């Protein structure tokens, strides 16, 4: 199988490295970058110096740049590993391909021109209303650990069973376990909302509120995630799986989480601009939080933790006061 991965950031590179290391995979892996200088650096240096400098690139991994259409014509599977902000433009360039197109990005597109921010499958429905066979690969996965070949489990979601089978065939191995799921909405909602909740958990931990508070935050955050997912058409059990609960646990508690780091830095008194600049990588929760809150309001879904994160990011309330506001809410039934 010829697998083409668009986007040489940390996650795209990690997945390419993991797949290229498989001695019995029988696949040809190409990692595409829009940046010619980055392509040259990776070809000559043997590492992705910006994103994964400690990970050698396998000799079997091909590095490419240039016209997307030319490269995609020869592929059996196209993977989009760009940030969510670039998904629409990538799909526009790939809407004529005959092979499956799968994206890794998690989040909502930023709302524009009075329109609601969209999930990936909603963008695809606008951009590629024809016969494009698409899917999502998501789940609890720090790029560095995947690149190292440490055990990881992901979920491949598509309404086309053949797409799920292709993803599993491409990436399932003794270090990367890939489950199939036909609930694209649930998988995407989990991947988007967990980033916002990871910022909230970073704020909680940065304020030294304790483990009780963290457990409460994660549990009630999962309830918010599930409410939104169900309102958008997801199955609740999907949010209890790898792309929901699993990714939430990882992103909210792992020190490699960029979204968690944003919360920690804000709790330390840094401005949002300072926190984002210090990361050097995209923290999708920063860009998705407001859209998550807007979609929830439009559907009549109560998401107080998410709204508090938006308020902290906007600077309209301090992290400490946001906690007091959440704790001061009226008592209610858990379910």
C-alpha positions in Angstrom: 0.0 0.0 0.0 1.2 3.5 -0.9 0.5 5.8 2.1 0.9 9.5 1.8 0.9 11.6 5.0 0.4 15.4 4.5 1.9 17.4 7.2 5.3 17.0 8.8 4.4 18.2 12.3 4.9 16.1 15.4 1.9 13.8 14.9 2.3 13.3 11.1 5.9 12.6 11.5 5.3 10.2 14.4 2.7 8.2 12.5 5.0 8.0 9.4 7.9 6.9 11.5 5.9 4.2 13.3 4.5 2.9 10.0 7.9 3.0 8.2 9.5 0.9 11.0 7.2 -2.1 10.4 9.4 -4.7 8.8 6.4 -6.8 7.7 4.1 -3.9 6.8 4.7 -4.0 3.0 3.8 -0.4 2.8 5.5 2.6 1.1 5.3 5.6 3.4 5.8 9.2 2.1 5.7 12.2 4.4 4.9 15.4 2.7 5.7 18.9 3.9 4.8 22.2 2.4 8.1 23.7 3.5 10.9 23.0 1.1 13.5 23.9 3.7 12.0 21.5 6.2 12.0 18.8 3.5 15.7 19.3 2.7 16.6 19.4 6.4 14.8 16.0 7.0 16.3 14.5 3.9 19.9 15.5 4.8 19.7 15.4 8.6 17.7 12.3 9.1 15.4 13.8 11.7 12.6 16.3 12.0 14.6 18.8 13.8 11.7 21.1 14.7 9.1 18.7 16.0 10.8 15.4 16.9 14.6 16.0 17.1 15.3 12.9 19.1 13.7 10.5 16.7 15.7 9.2 13.7 13.8 9.0 10.5 13.8 5.4 9.1 15.6 4.9 5.8 12.4 3.5 4.3 10.5 6.8 4.9 10.3 9.0 1.9 10.2 12.8 2.3 8.3 14.9 -0.3 7.2 18.4 -1.0 5.6 20.2 -4.0 2.2 19.8 -5.7 -0.3 17.9 -3.6 -2.3 16.7 -6.5 0.6 15.1 -8.2 1.6 13.1 -5.1 -1.9 12.1 -4.2 -2.7 10.6 -7.6 -0.3 7.7 -6.8 -1.6 7.0 -3.3 -3.7 4.2 -1.9 -4.4 6.2 1.3 -4.0 9.9 2.0 -3.6 11.1 5.6 -4.1 14.7 6.5 -1.9 15.6 9.5 -2.3 19.3 9.5 -3.9 21.5 12.2 -7.7 21.8 12.0 -7.4 25.3 10.5 -5.9 23.8 7.3 -8.3 20.8 6.9 -10.7 22.7 4.6 -7.9 23.8 2.2 -6.4 20.3 2.2 -9.8 18.7 1.4 -10.3 21.2 -1.5 -7.1 20.0 -3.0 -7.8 16.3 -2.4 -11.5 16.2 -3.4 -10.8 14.4 -6.7 -8.8 11.5 -5.3 -10.2 8.0 -5.6 -8.4 6.6 -2.5 -9.6 7.1 1.1 -8.8 10.4 2.8 -8.3 10.3 6.6 -7.5 13.2 8.9 -5.8 13.2 12.3 -6.6 16.8 13.4 -8.9 17.3 16.4 -11.1 20.2 17.0 -13.7 22.5 15.5 -13.0 24.8 12.6 -13.0 28.5 13.8 -16.5 30.0 13.1 -16.4 32.5 10.2 -18.9 34.9 8.6 -21.6 34.2 11.2 -21.5 30.5 10.5 -21.0 27.9 13.3 -17.6 26.3 13.6 -17.6 22.8 12.0 -16.2 19.4 12.8 -14.1 17.7 10.2 -17.0 15.5 8.7 -19.1 18.7 8.4 -16.3 20.4 6.5 -16.0 17.4 4.2 -19.7 17.5 3.5 -19.4 21.1 2.3 -16.1 20.7 0.4 -16.5 17.2 -1.0 -20.2 16.5 -1.4 -19.6 13.7 -3.9 -18.0 10.3 -3.6 -15.1 11.1 -1.3 -14.5 8.2 1.1 -13.2 9.7 4.3 -12.5 8.8 7.9 -10.9 9.9 11.1 -8.0 8.4 13.1 -8.0 9.5 16.7 -7.5 8.5 20.3 -5.0 8.9 23.2 -1.7 9.4 21.5 1.3 11.6 22.3 3.4 11.8 19.1 6.7 11.2 20.8 5.5 7.9 22.3 4.1 6.7 19.0 7.4 7.6 17.2 9.3 5.6 19.9 7.0 2.6 19.3 5.5 2.6 22.7 2.2 0.8 23.0 -0.7 2.9 21.8 -4.4 2.3 20.9 -6.3 4.4 18.4 -9.7 4.3 16.8 -10.4 4.6 13.1 -13.9 6.0 12.4 -15.7 6.1 9.1 -19.2 5.4 7.7 -17.5 3.3 5.0 -16.4 0.0 6.4 -13.7 -0.3 3.7 -12.1 2.9 4.9 -11.8 1.5 8.4 -10.3 -1.7 7.0 -7.8 0.3 5.0 -6.7 2.3 8.1 -6.3 -0.8 10.2 -4.3 -2.5 7.4 -2.1 0.5 7.1 -1.2 1.1 10.8 -2.2 -1.8 13.0 0.9 -3.4 14.4 2.4 -4.9 17.6 2.9 -1.4 19.0 -0.1 0.4 17.5 -3.5 -1.2 18.0 -6.3 0.3 15.8 -10.0 -0.3 16.6 -12.8 0.4 14.1 -15.9 2.5 14.7 -18.6 3.9 12.5 -19.5 6.8 14.8 -17.5 9.6 13.2 -19.4 12.3 15.1 -18.6 10.7 18.5 -15.0 10.2 17.7 -14.6 13.8 16.5 -16.5 15.4 19.4 -14.3 13.5 21.9 -11.1 14.6 20.1 -12.3 18.2 20.1 -13.8 18.7 23.5 -11.0 16.9 25.4 -8.6 19.6 24.4 -10.7 22.3 26.1 -11.1 20.2 29.2 -7.3 19.6 29.3 -6.9 23.4 29.5 -9.3 23.4 32.4 -7.4 20.6 34.1 -4.1 22.5 33.7 -5.7 25.5 35.3 -6.9 23.3 38.2 -3.5 21.7 38.7 -1.7 25.0 38.3 -3.8 26.5 41.1 -2.9 23.5 43.3 -6.5 22.7 43.9 -5.8 19.0 44.6 -6.6 15.6 43.3 -10.2 15.6 44.4 -10.8 18.7 42.3 -9.0 17.2 39.3 -11.2 14.0 39.5 -14.4 16.0 39.8 -13.3 18.2 36.9 -12.6 15.3 34.6 -15.8 13.5 35.5 -18.0 16.5 35.0 -16.1 17.4 31.9 -16.8 14.0 30.5 -20.5 14.6 31.2 -20.3 17.8 29.2 -18.5 16.1 26.3 -21.2 13.3 26.2 -24.1 15.8 26.3 -22.7 17.7 23.3 -21.8 14.5 21.4 -25.3 13.1 21.8 -26.9 16.4 20.8 -24.9 16.3 17.6 -25.8 12.7 16.9 -23.1 10.7 18.5 -23.6 7.5 20.5 -22.8 7.9 24.2 -20.7 4.8 24.4 -18.3 6.3 21.8 -17.5 9.0 24.3 -16.6 6.4 26.9 -14.1 4.9 24.5 -10.6 5.8 23.2 -11.5 9.0 21.5 -13.5 10.3 24.5 -12.6 9.2 27.9 -9.2 7.7 26.8 -8.0 10.9 25.1 -9.4 13.0 27.9 -7.4 11.1 30.5 -4.2 11.4 28.5 -4.5 15.0 27.4 -5.7 16.3 30.8 -3.1 14.6 32.9 0.0 14.0 30.7 2.9 16.4 30.9 3.4 16.2 27.1 0.0 17.7 26.5 0.2 21.2 25.0 -3.4 22.1 26.0 -2.7 21.1 29.6 0.5 23.2 29.5 -1.6 26.3 28.4 -3.7 25.9 31.5 -0.7 25.5 33.8 1.0 28.6 32.3 -2.2 30.7 32.6 -2.5 29.6 36.3 1.0 30.8 36.8 0.0 34.3 35.6 1.2 34.2 32.0 -1.0 35.9 29.4 -2.6 33.7 26.8 -0.2 35.1 24.1 2.8 34.3 26.3 1.5 30.8 27.0 0.9 30.0 23.4 4.1 31.5 22.2 6.1 29.5 24.7 4.8 26.2 23.4 6.0 26.5 19.8 3.3 24.1 18.7 -0.5 24.4 18.1 -2.7 23.9 21.1 -6.1 23.2 19.5 -8.1 23.7 22.6 -7.3 27.4 22.5 -8.9 27.8 19.1 -11.7 25.3 19.6 -13.0 26.4 23.1 -15.2 29.2 21.9 -16.6 27.2 19.0 -17.4 24.3 21.4 -19.3 26.7 23.6 -21.1 28.3 20.7 -22.3 24.9 19.3 -23.4 23.9 22.8 -25.5 27.0 23.3 -27.1 26.7 19.8 -28.2 23.1 20.8 -29.3 24.1 24.3 -26.5 22.0 25.9 -25.2 23.1 29.3 -21.3 23.1 29.4 -20.3 25.3 32.3 -16.6 24.0 32.5 -16.1 24.8 28.8 -17.7 28.2 29.2 -15.4 29.0 32.1 -12.4 28.0 30.0 -13.6 30.5 27.3 -14.0 33.2 29.9 -10.4 32.6 31.2 -9.0 32.6 27.7 -10.8 35.8 26.9 -9.5 37.4 30.1 -12.9 38.3 31.4 -12.4 36.2 34.6 -9.5 34.9 36.5 -8.8 31.2 36.9 -9.4 31.5 40.6 -12.7 33.2 40.1 -13.8 30.7 37.5 -13.3 27.9 40.0 -15.4 29.8 42.6 -18.1 30.4 39.9 -18.3 26.7 39.1 -18.3 25.6 42.8 -21.1 28.1 43.5 -23.5 26.6 41.0 -26.8 25.3 42.3 -26.9 21.6 43.4 -28.5 19.3 40.9 -29.0 15.6 40.0 -25.8 13.9 38.7 -27.4 12.2 35.7 
